[in-house]
Every structure is written in C-alpha cells, then in structure tokens.
Amino acid sequence: RVVRAESGEDCKVMDLGVNFTQEEAPQDISMVEAKILDKVNEVIDNLLSVSILYSGSDVKGKEIGSREIKALIERKVDGVKLSECLLVTYTVIDTDECVSSHPDWRHRCHSSASCVNTIGSYECQCAEDTFGSLESGPVNAVAKGLSL
C-alpha cells in the first residue's frame, strides 16, 4: 500500500513485524531505530542508505498500539540509484500481567483470586464471600491492577 505522507511524498507502507511488549517498549527513538534498521536491511536488497525521520510524538512509550515511522532509503536497482519513502510500522503489544514473570509487570492478585488480563492492565477477581486489600482483592468485586 502507498500513502501520501504529511510532507507530500508517496510512501510505501511496510509492516516488518517490529513489535515490542509493553515492558520492553521504547522510551525514545534509538530502540525503534535500531530494530527498524535491522529489519529494513533484512528485507531490502542493494540498500545504500537509510534515514529515519521522526518527531517526538512518534514514540509513545508503553502505550499499546501501532505507530508509523518514516524512513527514506536509497538503493541500487540494475545499476540505477533509487530513493524511496517508507512508512514502517511498529507495534507495542499488551503485556499479560497474569502470566508475566517480570516483577514490575506481574499482577498483585492474592493467590486465591483469579487474575484476568485486560488491555493495558489486569483485574483481580476474588472468590465469592472473600475480601482483602489490593493484594487480595475487594469484597465480591474487581480490583483494577496498575490503575489504583
């Protein structure tokens, strides 16, 4: 698919399978740039150069969803130097706090409660007639993890 970029040029949209979980999501462009450069080098032959263009709003940290980063490439095809614009997609995928072993991302539900993953968070569901704190969940209700 080709789309017109904000700068007015036609750019080919490429989803190269560049994905991050929330816990490993980039906080600045350097992590994104490194992964995109690796992937572009894997899929495009006769590559001469790659320039990544971005604004500060392109990297949204741990916010779940897809972003497009503009890349200008130069490559040689049949001895001719070509310049192309790419919009490279990368995605931040929800971390399942119910199964994560990372201490900062692991749920805080009591062992008798059930953890239910939600997009961007989790919920602790206590067994009927039980109660407790954040770690054990409220009476017959749902405690939202990471949002209290």
C-alpha positions, 0 to 999 in steps of 0.5 A: 500500500502507498500513502501520501505522507504529511510532507507530500511524498508517496510512501510505501507502507511496510509492516516488518513485524517490529513489535515490542511488549509493553515492558520492553517498549521504547522510551525514545527513538534509538530502540525503534531505530535500531530494530527498524534498521535491522529489519529494513536491511533484512528485507531490502536488497542493494540498500545504500542508505537509510534515514529515519525521520521522526518527531517526538510524538512518534514514540509513545512509550508503553502505550499499546498500539501501532505507530508509523515511522518514516524512513527514506532509503536509497538503493541500487536497482540494475545499476540505477540509484533509487530513493524511496519513502517508507512508512514502517510500522511498529507495534507495542503489544499488551503485556499479560500481567497474569502470566508475566514473570517480570516483577514490575509487570506481574499482577498483585492478585492474592493467590486465591483470586483469579487474575484476568488480563485486560488491555493495558492492565489486569483485574483481580477477581476474588472468590465469592464471600472473600475480601482483602486489600489490593493484594487480595482483592475487594469484597465480591468485586474487581480490583483494577491492577496498575490503575489504583 
